[in-house]
Amino acid sequence: MADLSTTYMGLKLQSPIILGASNLVTKPEAIEQIEQAGIGAIVYKSLFEEQIHLESIQLDEDLHEYEDRNAEMTRLFPDMEHAGPKEHLLNVKSLKEKVKVPVIASLNAIYETTWVEYAQELEQTGIDALEINLYATPGYFEIEGEKIVEKQVQIVQSIKKAVKIPVSVKLSPFYTNTLNFIKQLDEAGADGFVLFNRFFQPEIDIDKEEFFYPWDLTQERDYQLALRFAGLLYGNTDASICSSRGISTSTDIIKMLLAGANVVQMVSAFYRNQPGYAATLISEINQWMDNKGYKSLADFRGKLSRKSLKDPFTYQRAQYVDILMKSEEVFKTHPMV
């Protein structure tokens, strides 16, 4: 049987499959199943600074809603304040104490000071690593893209100075030059890159004429952008590479490893197939490796990366041009109706 163990940000993992940030971590039976199935690591669901602020404002409004209803009463409710991230930190610590596999905390903050503060508090829970989610939706035309990049690089530098555990950066692909941005983060000390984040986007109900936010799982081939960048990054960064978004089968995982990823993160696949599905994935990867004669992941990781291929244009626009030149073959496979 092949050896599926690997290293991610210096952490020893028994398999290259990581449970991505999700509410599955709040279900003890799910965690037990996925750990027994051979998961490599678990990312705890994200700590959102914006959510803490919103809950704090809501609590304050609720406590003051009826306080002046009686002229003889100066306050109806006792003084209370929101607990901030305390409950989240306790839950992260509890998971870390229950499982044997590495636990990675996920963080979404707004201000540099709170990025650092929450990172330090999460480190104190005993986690093995921290995953920070960088994402910016500019609300002003005047803000230059370069300023956003500079700010995010500074955040990574500040967090790396403040904690001793490995720090990965989960990215969106929406940068002018994603590779250049990753290079800057690599130089800033990032230990890993997760490609890519999938944020919920607004939709419009045309009957009600209002916004709603659909809960959509990732779909087949949503992984292709991550595949491209894993192949481009392999051998060109000191940090580990983690592919994410739309990875559903053992075939998808093998593709990512061939392109150059160290590990993959999966969430939707476990919602669809139950946490124990990890055992099936591991068994199928083992079988493929045995059939190919591979003894370890290192035997084939990055075999189809840009750095390992003789054709330098495999991951470039030339692919698109090549498809256009072979359009007749495409029509034979997919005839127009």
N, C-alpha and C positions, 0 to 999 in steps of 0.2 A: 504493500500500500504506500502511496506517495505521501510525502511530508508537506502539509499545507500551512505549516507555521510560517510566520513572516514578522517583519519589524515595521512598526509605524511610529514615527517621531521618537524612535528609541525604545518604544514599548514592545515587549514580546507578546505576540498574539498567536493563538492556536490555529486560527484560520484568517483568511483575508476579508471575511464578511463582518461588517459592523452594523449594528442596529442604529439607524439615524435618530435624531431628536424627534420624539413623538410622545403621545399620551400612552403608548403601550407600556412605558416605564411605571405608570401608576397602577398597573394590574399585576399583582404578585404572581398569579398563575402564568401569565404571559412571560414574565421574566424568568421564571423557573424553567418553562419549556424551552425558551430560546437559549438559555445557558446550557442546558442539558444537550441541546441539539448541536452545540459546538460553535456558537457565535464567538467572534474574536474579541469584540469590545462592545460597550453600550454607551451611547450618547444620551445623557439625560435631557429631557425637554427643556427648551430655552427659558432663561430668565430674561424677561422683557422689562426694561426700565420704564417704557411708556405705559405698560400695564399697571405697574406699581403706582405711577403718578395718577393714572385714571382712577384706580381703586381708592387712592387716598382722597382725591377730590370728591368722589361719590360718597365716601364715608363721612366726610366733613359736612356735605350737604344733607345727608340723612340725619345726622346728629343735631343739626340746627333747624330742621324743617318746622318743628312745632315748639321751639323753646320759648317763644313769646306769646303763646296762646292764653296765658293767664297773667294778668297784670301783677300778681303777687309773686310770680315765679321769675327768678333771674335766669335760671337754667333748668331745663327739664331732664337733660341727660348729663351723666358725669363726663368729665374731660377724658377723651380717648384719642388715640392717634393710630394711624395705620402701622402695621408691624413691619412694613417694608419687605425686604427679601428674606426675612427670618424663616418663614414657613418653607419657602423653596430650598433654602440652605439645609434645613433639617431633613427634608425629603431626599436631597442629594446625598447627604451623609448616611442616611438610613440605607439607601440602595448600595452605596459603597461598602457598607458593613455586611450586606447580605450576599453579595456575589463575589466570585473569585476572579472573574475576568476584569480587565481594566475598565474604569468608568471615566468618561469624558464629559465635562460640563459644557453647556452651550450658553452663550451670552449675547444679548442684544442690548446695547446701551445707546445713549445719545451724546452725553458730554464726556470729554476726556477724563475729568476727575472721577466721574461715576464708572466709566469703563475700568479704571484702575482700582477704584474702591471695591466694586463687585468682583473683579478678578481676584483680588486678594482674599476676600471673604469666601469665595468659592474654593480657592486653594486650601483654606483652612479646614474644609470639610474632609480632606483626605483624598480628593480626586487625583487621578493619574495624569490628566491633561485637561487643557481648556480649549474650546472651539469658539472663536469669536466670529460673529456674523456682520460683515461689512456690507452695508446697503444704503444707498442714498437716492431719494427721489427729490430732486431739486424743485423747490416751489417758487423760485425767483429766476427770471431771465438773466439777471445781472451776475449771478455766481458763475465763475469760470470753472470748467471741468478740472483744470490743473489745480485749483484751490481745494477741490473736493479730494483729489488724490493725495495732495500734500497733507491734508488733515488726517486722512485715514492711515497714511504711512506713519505719521506722528503718534497716532493712537497705538499702533502695533509696537512701536519703539518704547512707548511709555509702559505698556503692559509687560513687555519682555523684561524691562528693568525692575518691575515691581514684583514679579513672581519667579519661582524657580522651576516650576513644572513646564513641560512642553506646551507650546501654543500653536494651534492651527488656525488658519483663516478660511472661512467659508465665504466664497465670492459669488457675486452675480456676474454675468458675462457682459454687462453693459458699460464697458469702458472703451475709450477711443482705441487704445492699444492694450488689450488685456495682458499680453505677454510682457510688455514693458512694466505694467503695474505690478505684476507678479515678481518680476526681477527686483523692483524696488522693495517689495515686501520681504523678499528673500534676503536682500542685503540688510534689511531692518531687523532680521533675526527670526522670522517666522519659521516654525519647525515643520509645518505641513500646510498643504492647500487642499481644500475640498471644492470640487468642481461639479456642479454649481448649485447655488441656492435656488430654491423654488418658492417664491413668495406668492401669496394669494393676490390675485388681481381682481379689480372690480368688474362687475357685469351690470347690464341694464335690463330690467324687466319692462318691455315695451307696453304691456297692458296696464301695469300699475304706474308706469313712468317713474320708476325709482331704481336706485342702486341696490344690488345685493352681492354677496360674496359667496360664490359656489364652493362647495367642498369637493374638489376633484382630485382623484388619485392620478399618479403619473401614468402615461400611456406608453405603448410599445414604440420603441425607437426614440423616445425622449432623451435617451442617453447619448445620442450621436455627437452633440457638441462637447460633452465631457470626454468622449472617445478621441475626438480631434485634439483637444488640448492636452490630454494625457500623453498622446503620441508626440506632440510638440515639446512638452516639458521634460520628458524622460532624458536624463543625461545632461540637462541644462539647468538644474536647480539643486541646491544642497538639501532642500526640504523634501519631505515625503509627499507623495501624490495620492489623493483619495478621490475616486470618481463617484459621483452621486447623480441622482435624478433619472428615473425611468429604467433602472436596472432591475430586471424581473426574473431572469432565469440564470442557470449555470452557464449557458452559452454567452449571455451578456457579460457575466463576470470574467470568463476566460478571455473575451475580447478586450476588456479593460486591462487585464494583466499583460496580454500580448502587446498592447499599445504602450504600456509602461507604468500603469498604476500600481501602487504598493497594496492598496486595499480598496474596497468599495463600501459605500453606505447604502442601505436599503430600508425602506419603510413601507411603501405601498404594497410591495410583494408580500409582506407579512400580514398586512390587513386582509389581503385577498386570500392568502393560503394558510393562515395561522402561523404563530411563531415557530412551531416545530418544523416548518418548511426549510429551515436552515440545514437540518440534517440531510434532506433530500438534495439540496444544492451542493453540500460538501461531498456526498456520495457520488454525485454525477461528475464533479470536478475531478475527484479521485480516479474515477473510471476513465475519463478522457486522458488524464496524465499517464495512467498505466498503459493505455493503448498507444500513446505517443512515445512511451519510454522515458518520460520525465520523472525524476526522483524528487524534485523540489520545485517551488515556484520560481526560484532564481534561475532554473534551467531554461525558462522561456519568457520570463518577464522582460518586456521591452524589445522582444524579437521583431515586432512590427512597428517600432517607433520610428520617427523620422531619422533619428541618429543612426539607427541600425540598418536602414534601407539604402540601397544604392540609388534609388530614384529620389532626388531631393524635392520633387514636386508633389509627392503623394499626398501631403497634407495641405497643399496650397490650392489656389484657384484653378490650377491646371486640371484638377479633377472635373470641375464644372465644364471646362472647354472640351475635355475628353468625352464627357457624356453627350454634349451637343454634336460632336463629330460622329458619334455612334447612335444618333437618333433613330435610324432605321431599325436597329436592333431593339430599341426601346419600344417602338410601335409594334414590332412583331410579338413582343411579350405582353404588351398592354395595348391592344388595338382600340382605336377610337370607335365609339358607338355611333 
